[in-house]
Amino acid sequence: MDTALFALPTEKRKHPAKYTDALLVTFARMLKGRRRILDPFAGTGKVFLLNHWLPDAEIEGVEK
């Protein structure tokens, strides 16, 4: 007996945003010296990879 209120889809969808990791180096250069970074369209969360180049920055991402 299934006790779920509703069935969740089991397929894994690709995120619609087109993003390449090569942009991370460019973003790191542009954001050098910034203490706080907000990505309002964080998607898959790759913005947090900037910690590699900007270890002292506080990074926040939001995806709705």
Residue frames as a rotation matrix with the C-alpha (Angstrom) as fourth column:
MET 1
0.579 0.815 0.000 0.00
0.815 -0.579 0.000 0.00
0.000 0.000 -1.000 0.00
ASP 2
-0.396 -0.689 0.607 1.39
0.682 -0.664 -0.308 3.40
0.615 0.292 0.732 -1.04
THR 3
0.203 0.461 -0.864 1.11
0.948 -0.314 0.055 5.98
-0.246 -0.830 -0.501 1.75
ALA 4
-0.828 -0.555 -0.083 2.34
0.508 -0.803 0.311 9.03
-0.239 0.215 0.947 -0.23
LEU 5
-0.062 0.804 -0.592 -0.01
0.110 -0.584 -0.804 11.96
-0.992 -0.115 -0.052 -0.70
PHE 6
0.856 0.263 -0.444 1.08
-0.395 -0.219 -0.892 12.27
-0.332 0.939 -0.084 -4.31
ALA 7
0.626 -0.632 0.457 3.60
0.702 0.712 0.023 10.69
-0.340 0.306 0.889 -6.65
LEU 8
0.406 -0.598 -0.691 6.83
-0.392 -0.797 0.460 12.54
-0.826 0.084 -0.558 -7.33
PRO 9
0.895 -0.128 -0.427 8.42
-0.389 0.240 -0.889 12.24
0.217 0.962 0.165 -10.76
THR 10
0.700 -0.655 0.285 11.39
0.234 0.588 0.774 9.89
-0.675 -0.475 0.565 -10.77
GLU 11
0.580 -0.498 0.645 13.04
0.750 0.016 -0.662 11.24
0.319 0.867 0.383 -13.91
LYS 12
0.046 -0.643 -0.765 16.09
0.624 -0.579 0.524 13.45
-0.780 -0.501 0.374 -13.49
ARG 13
0.862 0.322 0.391 15.71
0.507 -0.541 -0.672 16.61
-0.005 0.777 -0.629 -15.52
LYS 14
-0.272 -0.936 0.223 18.61
0.935 -0.312 -0.169 18.66
0.228 0.163 0.960 -16.84
HIS 15
0.006 0.205 -0.979 18.83
0.524 -0.834 -0.172 22.18
-0.852 -0.512 -0.112 -15.52
PRO 16
0.715 0.411 0.565 17.78
0.679 -0.219 -0.700 24.61
-0.164 0.885 -0.436 -18.28
ALA 17
0.801 -0.440 -0.406 20.59
-0.369 -0.897 0.244 27.12
-0.472 -0.046 -0.881 -17.68
LYS 18
0.759 -0.647 0.072 23.52
0.407 0.385 -0.829 26.94
0.509 0.658 0.555 -20.06
TYR 19
0.818 -0.513 0.259 26.71
-0.536 -0.520 0.665 27.22
-0.206 -0.683 -0.700 -18.02
THR 20
0.634 -0.693 -0.344 30.32
0.214 0.584 -0.783 26.37
0.744 0.423 0.518 -18.63
ASP 21
0.717 -0.411 -0.563 32.97
0.656 0.126 0.744 25.91
-0.235 -0.903 0.360 -15.98
ALA 22
-0.227 -0.830 0.510 35.33
0.921 -0.354 -0.165 28.10
0.317 0.432 0.844 -18.04
LEU 23
0.310 0.438 0.844 33.31
0.169 -0.899 0.404 31.08
0.935 0.018 -0.353 -16.81
LEU 24
0.827 0.042 -0.561 34.44
0.555 0.102 0.826 30.47
0.092 -0.994 0.061 -13.22
VAL 25
-0.184 -0.970 -0.161 37.93
0.965 -0.209 0.158 31.86
-0.187 -0.127 0.974 -13.85
THR 26
-0.500 0.079 0.862 36.45
0.420 -0.849 0.321 34.99
0.757 0.523 0.391 -15.46
PHE 27
0.619 0.775 0.128 33.99
0.194 -0.309 0.931 35.42
0.761 -0.551 -0.342 -12.59
ALA 28
0.533 -0.485 -0.693 36.81
0.836 0.174 0.521 35.02
-0.132 -0.857 0.498 -10.06
ARG 29
-0.573 -0.765 0.293 38.81
0.807 -0.590 0.039 37.78
0.143 0.259 0.955 -11.78
MET 30
-0.236 0.581 0.779 35.79
0.190 -0.759 0.623 40.08
0.953 0.295 0.069 -11.92
LEU 31
0.741 0.672 0.010 34.88
0.056 -0.076 0.995 39.47
0.669 -0.737 -0.094 -8.28
LYS 32
-0.090 -0.863 -0.498 38.40
0.796 0.238 -0.556 39.64
0.598 -0.446 0.665 -6.80
GLY 33
-0.912 -0.338 0.232 38.36
0.114 -0.752 -0.649 41.70
0.394 -0.566 0.724 -3.62
ARG 34
-0.068 0.956 0.284 34.63
-0.589 -0.269 0.762 41.30
0.805 -0.116 0.582 -3.04
ARG 35
-0.847 -0.215 0.486 33.63
-0.532 0.357 -0.768 40.10
-0.008 -0.909 -0.417 0.40
ARG 36
-0.279 0.834 0.477 30.05
-0.086 0.473 -0.877 39.07
-0.957 -0.286 -0.060 -0.42
ILE 37
-0.896 0.029 -0.443 28.72
-0.441 0.062 0.895 37.47
0.054 0.998 -0.043 -3.59
LEU 38
-0.178 0.908 0.380 25.08
-0.290 0.321 -0.902 36.73
-0.940 -0.271 0.206 -4.36
ASP 39
-0.987 0.024 -0.161 23.95
-0.145 0.318 0.937 34.54
0.073 0.948 -0.310 -7.25
PRO 40
-0.403 0.906 0.128 20.18
-0.724 -0.230 -0.651 35.11
-0.560 -0.354 0.749 -7.54
PHE 41
0.656 0.556 -0.511 19.86
-0.752 0.543 -0.374 32.33
0.069 0.629 0.774 -10.12
ALA 42
-0.048 -0.842 0.537 22.11
-0.880 0.290 0.376 29.74
-0.473 -0.454 -0.755 -8.50
GLY 43
0.405 0.254 -0.878 20.76
-0.786 0.588 -0.192 26.76
0.468 0.768 0.438 -10.43
THR 44
0.669 -0.177 -0.722 23.05
0.190 0.980 -0.064 23.83
0.719 -0.095 0.689 -9.78
GLY 45
0.971 -0.200 -0.130 25.17
0.079 -0.247 0.966 25.76
-0.226 -0.948 -0.224 -7.28
LYS 46
0.428 -0.867 0.255 28.39
0.844 0.283 -0.455 26.05
0.322 0.410 0.853 -9.26
VAL 47
0.577 -0.200 0.792 28.82
-0.185 -0.976 -0.111 29.58
0.796 -0.083 -0.600 -7.88
PHE 48
0.917 -0.193 0.349 30.18
-0.336 0.100 0.937 27.92
-0.216 -0.976 0.027 -4.74
LEU 49
0.625 -0.743 0.240 33.16
0.781 0.596 -0.189 26.65
-0.002 0.305 0.952 -6.73
LEU 50
0.532 -0.403 0.745 34.41
0.035 -0.868 -0.495 30.25
0.846 0.289 -0.448 -6.62
ASN 51
0.953 -0.183 0.243 35.59
-0.258 -0.065 0.964 29.48
-0.161 -0.981 -0.109 -3.06
HIS 52
0.579 -0.779 0.240 38.66
0.804 0.595 -0.008 27.95
-0.137 0.197 0.971 -4.73
TRP 53
-0.167 -0.632 0.757 39.78
0.738 -0.590 -0.329 31.41
0.654 0.503 0.564 -5.93
LEU 54
-0.234 0.207 0.950 37.97
-0.388 -0.916 0.104 33.59
0.891 -0.345 0.294 -3.39
PRO 55
-0.372 0.052 -0.927 38.30
0.562 0.807 -0.181 31.71
0.738 -0.589 -0.330 -0.08
ASP 56
-0.897 -0.018 -0.443 37.47
0.397 -0.478 -0.784 34.75
-0.197 -0.878 0.435 2.07
ALA 57
-0.760 0.650 0.011 34.28
-0.527 -0.627 0.573 35.67
0.380 0.430 0.819 0.21
GLU 58
-0.583 0.711 0.392 30.85
-0.082 0.429 -0.900 34.93
-0.808 -0.557 -0.192 1.64
ILE 59
-0.905 0.230 -0.359 28.90
-0.356 0.055 0.933 33.33
0.235 0.972 0.032 -1.22
GLU 60
-0.421 0.847 0.324 25.14
-0.147 0.289 -0.946 32.93
-0.895 -0.446 0.003 -1.27
GLY 61
-0.965 0.170 -0.198 23.01
-0.174 0.149 0.973 31.36
0.195 0.974 -0.114 -3.97
VAL 62
-0.363 0.920 0.148 19.25
-0.362 0.007 -0.932 31.42
-0.858 -0.392 0.330 -4.39
GLU 63
-0.950 0.190 -0.248 17.16
-0.176 0.332 0.927 29.33
0.259 0.924 -0.282 -6.77
LYS 64
-0.481 0.852 0.206 13.43
-0.399 -0.003 -0.917 29.44
-0.781 -0.523 0.342 -6.77
